[in-house]
Amino acid sequence: MLQSNILLDQSPGHCIKDVAVNWHGTKMAVCSNNSVIIWSMNCQQKWIKEDVGIELDKLKTVQRISWAHPEFGQVLAVSTLNEISIWEYRSSDCGGQWFNRTTPPISEPRHLVIKDVRFSPSYSGMGRSRALDLAYCTDSGQLKILRCKDARLLKDWETVKEFSQCKDAFTCLAWNVTSTCSMIAVGTAESSAKGARGEVKLYQFDESKNEWVSGDMVAKTYNSQVHDVAFAPNPGRSFHTLAIAAAELQIIDFKVTDHLKVKTVNQDQNKVDHEQNRVEVWKLSWSSLGTTLCATGDDGLIRLWKNNNRWECTKTIKWNGMAV
């Protein structure tokens, strides 16, 4: 078992809600209570806390954060329970500072809870143009895709597409990270007399219609809602790989047909070792080549998974004795 040597100093009573690392792996944003703390990795490969961070109103609690692609600068989306704000870092001779550029419009903010927010890759939508898009999902079953009209100013945002469904609450989302198509996977939660369960739904940009459309269901989860979803980077594969965090870990390879139907492939090679897959999984992250999956579980351990005809846990990391 590996022992982590990173310790984020937090004041008593503070709870870390979300952690996001930028595209180059050199900066880390950590949200706790009403603030976002920024850490930078120095030349000795150690994380150093920056002097300047983001502070919100004391009555607001930061829930989710997301870095934009670096071609748009140092830009963060910061979401509370019912509001999203766009922040940009600007450096000067006197030092740098984070500026609140705007608060994109949210539908009926008093009657929903934002569950996840994610910037798109630099390519998405029509012709996979290099646009700054942002997607968020809510507990009322709403998925909304926004686009910045001018990425230099970050002020004006327009709604590209909005999906609403009343059956299940949305819990998390992930953009597909290839340049061949624009795709969003959304996890759901449903409580019934039979217990908790969830689904992973697919939304895709249909170039023939020049719009975002609701696609097929990718997977179901039992005994738990979907906690997280993550697309693996796709360096030349003919299929998509999606990891799903729930009561157990699922990893699925699939293709999308011309009629936007999901066709599962490589099912025998995507079985997860049952003996090592007995802990509820909460967060996921892929390596840059999509060959190693990092997953955190209920037991406070971080597990690294690799595929050798089936997915096996190759390393376990302990986070300084604290729950992850």
Buried (B, 14 or more C-beta within 10 A) or exposed (E): EEEEEEEBEEEEEEEEBBBBBBBEEEBBBBBBBBBBBBBEBEEEEEBEEBEEBBBBEEEBBBBBBBBBBBEBBBBBBBBBBBBBBBBBBEEEEEEEEBEBBBEBEBEEBEEBEBBBBBBBBBBBBEEBEEBBBBBBBBBBBBBBBBBBEEBEEBEEBEEBBEBEBEEBBBBBBBBBBBEEBBBBBBBBBBEEEEEBBBBBBBBBBEEEEEEBBBBBEBBBBEEBBBBBBBBBBBEEEEBBBBBBBBBBBBBBBBEBEEEBEBEEBBEEEBBBEEEBBEBBBBBBBBEEEBBBBBBBBEEBBBBBBEBEEEBBBEEBBBBEEEEB
